[in-house]
Amino acid sequence: MQKKWIAGGAVAAVGALAVVALSTGLIALPGAADGKAQAAAADQASAKDGKDGKDGKKDAKPLAFVNNEITNPSPLRMAATVEFSGPLVAPQTAVLRAKAGGTLLALSVAEGSRVAAGQVLGRIDLAELTSRVAERGALVESARASLVQAERQHASNERLAAQQFISANALESSRMALDTARASVAAAQASLDSTKVGLREATLVAPIAGIVAKRHVLPGEKVSPEQEVLTLVDLKTLELAGRVGTHEVSQLAPGMAVEVRVEGVAETLAGRVARIAPAAEPGTRSIGVTIELPNREERLRAGQYAVAQARRVDPVERLTLPLSAVAGSSGQEHVWLIEDGTLARRAVTLGRRDDREGRVEVLQGVTPASVVLAARFDNLREGAKALVAAERSSEQAAPVASAAASAPIRH
């Protein structure tokens, strides 16, 4: 109600009488009813404002998401992927051993030297072996002389037995002595041949073409028979020896093409499954798989760490979502949906995962018509109002968080 001040004493007197009359209820001004109506309308407006928002505040604007922030589950053929790792090994590896004992006189190669098959790599002092050959030769000559003597004695005994000058037992003993002499000659000759073979093989010759991987002895050292001298490797073909679980081995087959990533090499290399072990290891329940990797230019080296990935085409289409749309907490994966203008958090069951395509199979929780947030946002509240805007304007409320937390989940 507004108040008006009237100047002049008469007017003041009239005003005083009017106040007395109003206080006693004897008279009523024409605008009194209108004042009451305005007061009631103000009270109703105040009550309405209290209902519309707490403390007189208006309702919050709905969260607006643009098209690139939402997605729909889509069917996709997801290739089955089996991944395993391990070091590269050189299957063509040979160890050069000393065939005879002696002092190593010379070794013409070192680690990293390239050698050809049949190349002479070193020499061993053969003085001891040469004297042994001479000794075995003398034994052969002695055995032959004994054989000649035994043959003559047996021939004489045969003539005497024919004239019945000696008994049959004496003749039989003579025959046995002759056989023994023949056996002695054969044994001595075999020993001599074996020693000569050792003499021929005492020279250190490369058994394969390749690269010297390790030198086990140095010139001047004394070596014994079968002692390791050099290790040679052929790097033309390398192998990756890895292991896979028993639940994955059925997806592999000999000859299957695989992709191999080697540490220190930028590009992906092509290989193939060479062998699969027939049985699993009792302790780990894993099965060995060998990948053959061509290395004609010898860019790779044995011992480098590599990861192999085998992919098999999926025969069926699967309902998938981007990896960035799925979040996880307390061991349960979930997504955020926009349903009937509000946000809804929905638990999902995941299946096959394809990191290359950045998608994951959803077995339960969504349908092809579901509207899913394509990124993970912070501070979302279930039941909050949300809408999809073609283009977010400056007046519209932005989502409560950005997609900075949209990195794909890891299992």
C-alpha positions as CSV (number, residue, x, y, z in Angstrom):
1,M,0.0,0.0,0.0
2,Q,1.3,3.5,-0.9
3,K,1.0,6.4,1.4
4,K,0.3,10.2,0.2
5,W,1.1,13.3,2.2
6,I,-1.5,16.3,1.8
7,A,-0.4,19.8,2.7
8,G,-2.6,22.3,4.6
9,G,-4.2,22.3,8.0
10,A,-7.8,21.6,6.7
11,V,-6.7,18.8,4.8
12,A,-4.8,17.5,7.8
13,A,-8.0,17.8,9.9
14,V,-10.0,15.9,7.4
15,G,-7.3,13.3,7.2
16,A,-7.5,12.9,11.0
17,L,-11.2,12.4,11.0
18,A,-10.9,9.9,8.2
19,V,-8.4,8.0,10.1
20,V,-10.7,7.9,13.1
21,A,-13.6,6.8,10.9
22,L,-11.5,4.0,9.3
23,S,-10.3,2.8,12.7
24,T,-13.9,2.5,14.0
25,G,-15.1,0.9,10.7
26,L,-17.7,3.6,10.1
27,I,-16.5,4.3,6.6
28,A,-14.5,2.6,3.9
29,L,-12.3,4.0,1.2
30,P,-13.1,3.0,-2.4
31,G,-9.6,1.5,-3.0
32,A,-9.5,-0.7,0.1
33,A,-10.9,-3.8,-1.6
34,D,-8.4,-3.4,-4.4
35,G,-5.5,-3.2,-1.9
36,K,-6.6,-6.4,-0.3
37,A,-6.8,-8.2,-3.7
38,Q,-3.3,-7.0,-4.5
39,A,-2.0,-8.3,-1.2
40,A,-3.5,-11.7,-1.8
41,A,-2.1,-11.8,-5.3
42,A,1.4,-11.0,-3.9
43,D,1.0,-13.7,-1.3
44,Q,0.1,-16.3,-4.0
45,A,3.0,-15.2,-6.2
46,S,5.4,-15.6,-3.2
47,A,4.1,-19.1,-2.5
48,K,4.5,-20.0,-6.2
49,D,8.0,-18.8,-6.2
50,G,8.7,-20.9,-3.2
51,K,7.4,-24.0,-5.0
52,D,9.2,-23.3,-8.2
53,G,12.7,-23.3,-6.6
54,K,14.3,-23.6,-3.3
55,D,15.1,-20.2,-1.8
56,G,13.5,-18.5,-4.7
57,K,16.0,-20.0,-7.3
58,K,14.8,-21.2,-10.7
59,D,15.2,-24.8,-11.9
60,A,18.7,-25.8,-13.3
61,K,19.0,-25.9,-17.1
62,P,19.2,-29.5,-18.6
63,L,22.7,-30.7,-19.6
64,A,23.1,-30.3,-23.3
65,F,25.2,-32.8,-25.3
66,V,26.2,-32.3,-29.0
67,N,26.1,-35.1,-31.6
68,N,29.8,-36.0,-31.3
69,E,29.3,-36.6,-27.5
70,I,26.7,-39.3,-28.0
71,T,26.6,-42.6,-29.9
72,N,24.3,-45.6,-30.6
73,P,25.4,-49.2,-30.2
74,S,26.3,-50.5,-33.7
75,P,26.9,-54.0,-35.1
76,L,30.4,-54.9,-36.0
77,R,32.4,-58.0,-36.9
78,M,35.2,-58.2,-34.3
79,A,38.2,-60.3,-35.2
80,A,39.3,-62.7,-32.5
81,T,42.8,-61.6,-31.4
82,V,45.4,-63.8,-29.6
83,E,48.4,-61.9,-28.4
84,F,51.6,-63.4,-26.8
85,S,55.2,-62.3,-26.4
86,G,58.7,-63.6,-25.9
87,P,62.3,-63.2,-27.0
88,L,63.5,-63.8,-30.6
89,V,65.8,-66.9,-30.9
90,A,67.9,-68.1,-33.8
91,P,67.0,-71.7,-34.6
92,Q,70.1,-72.2,-36.8
93,T,72.6,-72.1,-34.0
94,A,75.7,-74.3,-34.0
95,V,78.4,-74.8,-31.3
96,L,81.9,-75.5,-32.6
97,R,83.7,-77.9,-30.3
98,A,87.3,-79.1,-30.2
99,K,87.6,-82.7,-31.4
100,A,91.0,-83.1,-29.9
101,G,92.8,-81.9,-26.8
102,G,95.7,-79.5,-27.1
103,T,96.8,-75.9,-27.0
104,L,94.8,-73.4,-29.1
105,L,97.4,-71.9,-31.4
106,A,95.2,-69.4,-33.3
107,L,91.6,-68.2,-33.6
108,S,91.0,-65.9,-36.6
109,V,87.5,-64.6,-35.7
110,A,85.7,-62.7,-32.9
111,E,82.2,-61.9,-31.9
112,G,80.3,-60.4,-34.8
113,S,82.5,-61.8,-37.5
114,R,80.7,-63.3,-40.5
115,V,81.9,-66.8,-41.5
116,A,81.2,-69.2,-44.4
117,A,80.4,-72.9,-44.1
118,G,83.7,-74.9,-44.2
119,Q,85.9,-71.9,-43.4
120,V,88.9,-72.6,-41.2
121,L,88.6,-70.6,-38.0
122,G,91.5,-71.7,-35.9
123,R,94.3,-74.3,-35.2
124,I,95.1,-76.5,-32.3
125,D,98.6,-77.8,-31.4
126,L,98.5,-81.4,-32.7
127,A,101.9,-82.6,-31.5
128,E,100.3,-84.9,-28.9
129,L,97.8,-86.2,-31.3
130,T,100.4,-86.9,-34.0
131,S,102.5,-88.9,-31.6
132,R,99.4,-90.9,-30.7
133,V,98.8,-91.7,-34.3
134,A,102.4,-93.0,-34.6
135,E,101.9,-95.1,-31.5
136,R,98.6,-96.6,-32.8
137,G,100.4,-97.4,-36.1
138,A,103.1,-99.3,-34.3
139,L,100.5,-101.3,-32.4
140,V,98.9,-102.3,-35.8
141,E,102.3,-103.5,-37.1
142,S,102.9,-105.5,-34.0
143,A,99.4,-107.1,-34.2
144,R,100.0,-108.0,-37.9
145,A,103.3,-109.7,-37.0
146,S,101.6,-111.7,-34.3
147,L,99.0,-112.7,-36.8
148,V,101.6,-113.9,-39.3
149,Q,103.2,-116.0,-36.5
150,A,99.8,-117.4,-35.5
151,E,99.0,-118.4,-39.1
152,R,102.3,-120.2,-39.6
153,Q,101.8,-122.1,-36.3
154,H,98.3,-123.1,-37.2
155,A,99.4,-124.4,-40.6
156,S,102.1,-126.5,-39.0
157,N,99.7,-127.9,-36.5
158,E,97.3,-128.9,-39.3
159,R,100.0,-130.9,-41.0
160,L,100.9,-132.6,-37.7
161,A,97.3,-133.4,-36.9
162,A,96.9,-135.0,-40.4
163,Q,99.8,-137.3,-39.5
164,Q,98.3,-137.8,-36.1
165,F,101.3,-136.4,-34.3
166,I,99.2,-134.0,-32.2
167,S,95.7,-134.3,-30.7
168,A,92.6,-132.6,-31.9
169,N,92.6,-130.4,-28.8
170,A,96.0,-129.0,-29.7
171,L,94.8,-128.2,-33.1
172,E,91.7,-126.4,-31.8
173,S,93.9,-124.3,-29.4
174,S,96.0,-123.3,-32.4
175,R,92.9,-122.2,-34.3
176,M,91.8,-120.1,-31.4
177,A,95.1,-118.4,-31.2
178,L,94.9,-117.6,-34.9
179,D,91.4,-116.0,-34.4
180,T,92.7,-114.0,-31.5
181,A,95.6,-112.6,-33.5
182,R,93.2,-111.6,-36.3
183,A,91.0,-109.8,-33.8
184,S,93.9,-108.0,-32.3
185,V,94.9,-106.7,-35.8
186,A,91.3,-105.4,-36.4
187,A,91.2,-103.7,-33.0
188,A,94.6,-102.0,-33.5
189,Q,93.6,-100.8,-37.0
190,A,90.3,-99.4,-35.7
191,S,92.1,-97.5,-33.0
192,L,94.5,-96.1,-35.5
193,D,91.7,-95.0,-37.8
194,S,89.9,-93.3,-34.9
195,T,93.0,-91.3,-34.0
196,K,93.5,-90.3,-37.6
197,V,89.9,-89.0,-37.8
198,G,90.6,-86.9,-34.7
199,L,93.7,-85.6,-36.3
200,R,91.8,-84.5,-39.4
201,E,89.0,-82.9,-37.4
202,A,91.3,-81.1,-35.0
203,T,91.3,-78.2,-37.4
204,L,88.5,-75.8,-36.4
205,V,86.1,-75.5,-39.4
206,A,82.8,-73.6,-39.4
207,P,79.9,-76.0,-39.6
208,I,77.4,-73.4,-40.9
209,A,77.4,-70.0,-42.5
210,G,76.5,-67.2,-40.1
211,I,77.9,-64.8,-37.5
212,V,80.1,-65.6,-34.5
213,A,77.9,-65.0,-31.5
214,K,80.3,-65.9,-28.7
215,R,84.0,-66.9,-28.4
216,H,84.5,-69.3,-25.4
217,V,88.3,-69.6,-25.4
218,L,91.3,-67.5,-26.4
219,P,94.5,-68.5,-28.2
220,G,97.0,-70.0,-25.8
221,E,94.5,-71.8,-23.7
222,K,94.5,-75.5,-23.5
223,V,91.3,-77.2,-24.7
224,S,90.0,-80.7,-24.1
225,P,88.0,-82.9,-26.5
226,E,84.4,-81.7,-27.0
227,Q,85.1,-78.3,-25.3
228,E,83.1,-75.4,-26.7
229,V,85.2,-73.0,-28.8
230,L,82.8,-70.8,-30.8
231,T,79.0,-70.3,-31.1
232,L,77.7,-69.5,-34.6
233,V,74.2,-68.2,-35.5
234,D,72.4,-67.8,-38.8
235,L,70.0,-64.8,-38.5
236,K,68.3,-65.4,-41.9
237,T,65.3,-66.8,-40.0
238,L,64.3,-66.0,-36.4
239,E,61.7,-67.5,-34.2
240,L,59.4,-66.1,-31.5
241,A,58.8,-68.7,-28.7
242,G,55.7,-67.7,-26.8
243,R,52.9,-69.2,-24.7
244,V,49.1,-68.9,-24.9
245,G,46.4,-70.1,-22.6
246,T,44.5,-73.3,-23.3
247,H,41.3,-71.3,-24.0
248,E,43.1,-69.4,-26.8
249,V,45.0,-72.2,-28.6
250,S,42.0,-73.3,-30.6
251,Q,42.1,-70.0,-32.5
252,L,45.6,-70.7,-33.8
253,A,46.7,-73.1,-36.5
254,P,50.1,-73.9,-38.2
255,G,50.7,-71.6,-41.1
256,M,48.4,-68.9,-39.8
257,A,49.6,-65.3,-40.6
258,V,50.5,-63.1,-37.6
259,E,51.7,-59.6,-37.0
260,V,54.9,-59.1,-35.0
261,R,56.0,-56.0,-33.2
262,V,59.7,-56.0,-32.3
263,E,61.2,-53.5,-29.8
264,G,63.2,-50.9,-31.6
265,V,61.4,-51.5,-34.9
266,A,58.8,-48.9,-35.9
267,E,56.9,-51.0,-38.5
268,T,54.9,-54.2,-37.9
269,L,56.5,-57.3,-39.4
270,A,54.7,-60.3,-40.9
271,G,55.3,-63.8,-39.6
272,R,53.5,-67.2,-39.5
273,V,52.7,-69.9,-36.9
274,A,55.4,-72.5,-37.4
275,R,54.6,-75.0,-34.5
276,I,52.2,-75.5,-31.7
277,A,53.1,-77.7,-28.7
278,P,51.0,-80.8,-28.4
279,A,50.4,-80.5,-24.7
280,A,50.1,-77.8,-22.0
281,E,52.6,-77.2,-19.3
282,P,51.3,-78.9,-16.1
283,G,52.1,-75.9,-13.8
284,T,51.0,-73.0,-15.9
285,R,48.4,-74.6,-18.2
286,S,49.9,-72.7,-21.1
287,I,50.8,-74.1,-24.5
288,G,54.0,-73.2,-26.4
289,V,53.6,-71.5,-29.8
290,T,56.5,-70.8,-32.2
291,I,56.3,-68.0,-34.8
292,E,58.7,-68.0,-37.8
293,L,59.9,-64.5,-38.7
294,P,61.9,-64.0,-42.0
295,N,65.0,-61.8,-41.5
296,R,66.8,-61.8,-44.8
297,E,68.3,-58.4,-44.3
298,E,69.4,-59.4,-40.8
299,R,68.0,-56.2,-39.2
300,L,66.8,-58.2,-36.2
301,R,68.9,-59.9,-33.6
302,A,68.4,-62.9,-31.4
303,G,67.3,-61.8,-27.9
304,Q,65.1,-58.9,-28.9
305,Y,61.7,-58.8,-27.3
306,A,58.7,-59.1,-29.6
307,V,54.9,-59.3,-29.4
308,A,52.9,-61.4,-31.8
309,Q,49.2,-60.8,-32.6
310,A,47.1,-63.3,-34.5
311,R,43.7,-62.2,-35.8
312,R,40.9,-64.4,-37.0
313,V,37.8,-63.0,-38.9
314,D,34.6,-62.9,-36.9
315,P,31.8,-64.9,-38.5
316,V,29.0,-62.9,-36.8
317,E,28.2,-59.3,-36.1
318,R,28.3,-58.1,-32.5
319,L,26.7,-55.1,-30.8
320,T,29.6,-52.8,-29.9
321,L,30.3,-49.5,-28.2
322,P,33.4,-47.3,-28.2
323,L,35.8,-48.1,-25.4
324,S,35.6,-44.5,-24.2
325,A,31.9,-44.9,-23.5
326,V,32.4,-47.6,-20.9
327,A,33.5,-46.9,-17.4
328,G,34.1,-49.2,-14.5
329,S,33.9,-49.1,-10.7
330,S,34.0,-51.8,-8.1
331,G,34.5,-54.4,-10.8
332,Q,31.3,-53.5,-12.6
333,E,31.2,-51.7,-16.0
334,H,28.5,-49.2,-16.8
335,V,27.5,-46.6,-19.4
336,W,25.4,-43.4,-19.2
337,L,22.2,-43.2,-21.3
338,I,19.8,-40.4,-22.2
339,E,16.3,-41.8,-21.6
340,D,13.1,-39.7,-21.7
341,G,15.2,-36.5,-21.3
342,T,17.1,-37.7,-18.2
343,L,20.4,-39.3,-17.5
344,A,20.4,-43.0,-16.5
345,R,23.3,-45.1,-15.4
346,R,23.1,-48.6,-16.8
347,A,25.3,-51.6,-15.9
348,V,26.6,-53.6,-18.9
349,T,28.1,-57.0,-19.5
350,L,31.1,-56.9,-21.9
351,G,32.4,-59.5,-24.3
352,R,35.1,-59.4,-27.0
353,R,37.4,-56.4,-27.1
354,D,39.2,-54.9,-30.1
355,D,41.9,-52.3,-29.1
356,R,42.8,-51.7,-32.7
357,E,39.3,-50.5,-33.6
358,G,38.7,-49.0,-30.1
359,R,35.5,-50.9,-29.6
360,V,34.1,-53.5,-27.1
361,E,31.2,-55.9,-27.4
362,V,28.2,-55.3,-25.2
363,L,26.3,-58.5,-24.3
364,Q,23.7,-57.0,-22.0
365,G,22.5,-53.6,-20.9
366,V,21.8,-51.6,-24.1
367,T,20.0,-52.0,-27.4
368,P,20.7,-50.6,-30.9
369,A,18.3,-47.7,-30.1
370,S,20.0,-46.7,-26.9
371,V,21.4,-43.1,-26.8
372,V,24.8,-43.5,-25.0
373,L,27.3,-40.9,-24.0
374,A,30.3,-41.5,-26.2
375,A,32.8,-40.2,-23.6
376,R,33.2,-40.5,-19.8
377,F,32.2,-37.3,-18.0
378,D,32.7,-36.4,-14.3
379,N,30.0,-35.4,-11.8
380,L,27.1,-36.9,-13.7
381,R,23.9,-37.4,-11.6
382,E,21.3,-40.1,-12.4
383,G,18.0,-38.5,-13.1
384,A,19.4,-35.1,-14.1
385,K,17.7,-33.6,-17.1
386,A,19.6,-33.9,-20.4
387,L,19.1,-33.3,-24.1
388,V,20.8,-33.7,-27.4
389,A,21.5,-30.4,-29.1
390,A,22.6,-30.1,-32.7
391,E,25.0,-27.3,-31.6
392,R,25.5,-26.0,-28.1
393,S,24.8,-22.3,-27.7
394,S,26.3,-20.0,-25.2
395,E,23.0,-19.7,-23.3
396,Q,22.6,-23.4,-22.9
397,A,24.2,-25.1,-19.9
398,A,27.3,-27.2,-20.7
399,P,27.8,-30.6,-19.2
400,V,29.1,-30.6,-15.7
401,A,32.4,-32.1,-16.9
402,S,34.4,-32.4,-20.0
403,A,35.5,-35.6,-21.7
404,A,39.0,-35.4,-20.3
405,A,38.4,-38.6,-18.4
406,S,37.4,-40.5,-21.5
407,A,40.4,-42.8,-21.7
408,P,39.4,-46.4,-22.4
409,I,39.1,-48.7,-19.5
410,R,41.6,-51.5,-19.0
411,H,40.8,-54.9,-17.7
